[in-house]
Amino acid sequence: MSRQSILFTIGKIGKLRQRIFTTHEIVMISGKSPSAVTQALNNLARKGIVTKIYRGVWARESDEAISPFAVIPYLFPGQRVYVSFISALHLYGIIEQIPQVTTLASTAHARKISTKIGVFQTYHITPSFFAGFGWYKDSGSFLIADPEKAFVDCLYLSASKGNRFGHFPELHFPASFSFRRARAWADRIQSKTTRTYVKKMFKEKKM
């Protein structure tokens, strides 16, 4: 695949204001083979025209920094995940410390992905508790748990993961945070053992 041809194809994607794209998208638009597209993209990456974020995931070079959150839909195609736990609490300003890993909830097995722009870790949430999330600021860019659900998700994991999720740095709950809604999420946990543990944590934190 020629450089001119692939740049033209990437340009089509760029007109959609899409900075991130996949090998599969280029293959579908260009009609070229996956091997030819991959070779051409690797050549462009060596010349600094595109950046390889992860296997099969690329970005057009730009002075504008790429947000790790914008990459999430491309890292987990066909799998619904949402930002939660410490990462969500930081985005809401409840925790000031910047997490080193982007934490996500998923109904699949736990998985860690290391990319050029960050590390992403999914944690398993039972399907019945996989709820309480929506698009971040109605942007349509990535899914994120509501503040109350993100907090309860942490306590939910701490029942099996221990202190890693049960003990937080200093918390700054905004006036909009509803402890009533948080307790309601705790009531929806099906596992009696986990539900009892989470409610106990609420009492210990005097919420």
C-alpha positions in Angstrom: 0.0 0.0 0.0 1.5 3.3 -1.1 2.2 6.1 1.4 -0.1 8.5 -0.6 -2.9 5.9 -0.6 -2.8 5.3 3.2 -2.4 9.0 4.0 -5.5 9.7 1.8 -7.4 7.0 3.8 -6.3 8.4 7.2 -7.3 11.8 5.9 -10.9 10.5 5.4 -10.9 9.5 9.0 -9.5 12.8 10.0 -12.4 14.6 8.4 -14.6 12.9 10.9 -12.6 14.5 13.6 -11.3 11.1 14.6 -7.7 11.2 15.8 -7.6 7.5 16.8 -8.2 4.7 14.3 -7.6 1.0 13.9 -5.9 -1.2 11.3 -9.3 -2.7 10.7 -10.9 0.6 9.8 -8.1 1.4 7.3 -8.5 -2.1 5.8 -12.3 -1.6 5.4 -12.0 1.9 3.8 -9.0 1.1 1.5 -9.9 -2.4 0.5 -6.2 -3.5 1.0 -5.1 -6.6 2.9 -4.4 -6.4 6.7 -0.7 -7.2 6.1 -0.3 -4.4 3.5 -2.0 -1.9 5.8 0.0 -2.9 8.8 3.2 -2.6 6.9 2.3 0.8 5.6 1.3 2.1 9.0 4.5 0.8 10.6 6.4 2.7 8.0 4.5 5.9 8.8 5.1 5.3 12.5 8.8 5.1 11.9 8.6 8.5 10.1 6.6 10.1 12.9 3.5 10.6 10.8 1.3 8.3 13.0 1.7 6.8 16.4 1.1 3.2 17.4 -0.8 3.2 20.6 -1.4 -0.6 20.9 -1.7 -3.6 18.7 -4.0 -2.5 15.8 -4.7 0.9 17.4 -3.1 4.1 16.0 -3.3 7.9 16.2 -2.6 10.7 13.8 0.4 12.7 15.0 -0.6 16.0 16.6 0.6 18.5 19.1 -2.6 17.9 21.1 -2.1 15.2 23.8 -4.2 12.1 23.5 -6.4 11.4 26.5 -6.1 7.8 27.8 -9.8 7.8 28.2 -10.4 8.4 24.5 -8.6 5.2 23.7 -10.8 2.9 25.8 -13.4 2.0 23.1 -10.6 0.9 20.8 -8.9 -1.3 23.4 -12.0 -3.2 24.2 -13.9 -3.6 20.9 -17.1 -5.6 21.3 -16.8 -5.5 25.1 -18.7 -3.0 27.2 -16.5 -1.4 30.0 -16.9 1.7 32.0 -14.4 3.9 34.0 -14.9 3.3 37.7 -13.1 2.8 41.0 -10.2 5.2 41.7 -10.1 6.6 38.2 -13.7 7.7 38.3 -13.4 9.2 41.8 -10.4 11.3 40.6 -12.3 12.6 37.5 -15.1 13.7 39.9 -12.6 15.4 42.2 -13.4 13.1 45.1 -9.8 11.9 45.1 -7.0 14.4 44.3 -4.2 11.9 43.7 -3.8 11.0 40.0 -4.1 7.2 39.5 -1.2 5.6 37.7 -3.6 3.0 36.1 -6.9 3.7 34.4 -9.4 1.4 36.2 -12.5 0.0 34.5 -15.4 -2.3 35.3 -16.2 -5.2 33.1 -18.3 -8.4 33.2 -15.4 -10.2 31.6 -12.4 -11.6 33.5 -9.9 -9.1 34.9 -7.4 -7.9 32.4 -4.4 -5.5 32.2 -3.4 -3.7 29.0 -0.2 -1.7 28.7 -0.1 0.9 25.9 2.0 3.8 24.8 -0.2 6.3 26.6 -1.0 4.4 29.8 -2.0 1.2 31.6 -5.6 0.0 31.7 -6.9 -2.5 34.2 -10.4 -4.0 34.1 -12.0 -5.6 37.1 -14.8 -8.1 37.1 -18.3 -6.9 38.1 -21.1 -9.4 38.2 -23.6 -8.7 35.4 -26.4 -7.9 37.8 -24.3 -5.1 39.3 -23.0 -3.8 36.0 -25.0 -0.6 36.0 -25.0 3.0 37.2 -22.9 4.5 34.4 -23.3 6.8 31.4 -21.4 8.9 28.9 -18.8 11.2 30.5 -20.3 14.7 30.4 -22.7 13.5 27.7 -19.7 13.5 25.3 -20.2 10.0 23.9 -16.4 9.5 24.2 -16.3 6.9 27.1 -18.6 5.5 29.7 -18.1 6.3 33.4 -19.8 5.3 36.6 -21.9 7.8 38.5 -20.0 9.1 41.5 -22.0 7.1 44.0 -21.6 3.9 42.0 -17.9 4.4 41.5 -17.5 4.7 45.3 -19.5 1.6 46.0 -17.7 -0.3 43.2 -14.5 0.3 45.2 -16.0 -1.1 48.3 -17.5 -4.0 46.3 -14.0 -4.9 45.1 -12.5 -4.5 48.5 -14.5 -7.4 49.7 -12.2 -9.7 47.6 -9.2 -7.5 46.9 -8.6 -6.3 50.4 -7.1 -3.0 51.4 -6.2 -2.0 47.9 -9.7 -0.7 47.3 -11.1 -0.4 50.8 -8.8 2.3 52.0 -8.7 5.6 50.2 -6.6 8.7 50.4 -8.4 11.8 51.7 -11.9 11.9 50.2 -13.6 15.2 49.2 -17.3 14.5 48.5 -19.1 17.3 46.7 -22.4 18.6 47.9 -24.0 16.8 44.9 -22.8 13.4 46.1 -25.8 11.4 47.5 -25.0 8.9 50.3 -28.5 7.8 50.1 -28.0 6.7 46.5 -24.7 5.1 47.4 -26.4 3.0 50.1 -29.1 2.1 47.6 -26.4 0.7 45.3 -25.0 -1.3 48.2 -28.5 -2.8 48.7 -28.4 -4.1 45.1 -25.4 -6.3 45.6 -26.6 -9.9 45.3 -23.9 -11.6 47.2 -25.0 -11.5 50.9 -21.4 -11.7 52.1 -20.2 -8.9 49.8 -23.3 -6.8 50.6 -22.8 -7.2 54.4 -19.1 -6.2 54.0 -19.9 -3.1 52.0 -22.6 -2.0 54.5 -20.1 -2.6 57.3 -17.6 -0.3 55.5 -20.3 2.4 55.3 -20.8 2.2 59.1 -17.1 2.4 59.7 -16.8 5.5 57.6 -19.9 6.9 59.3 -21.9 7.4 56.1 
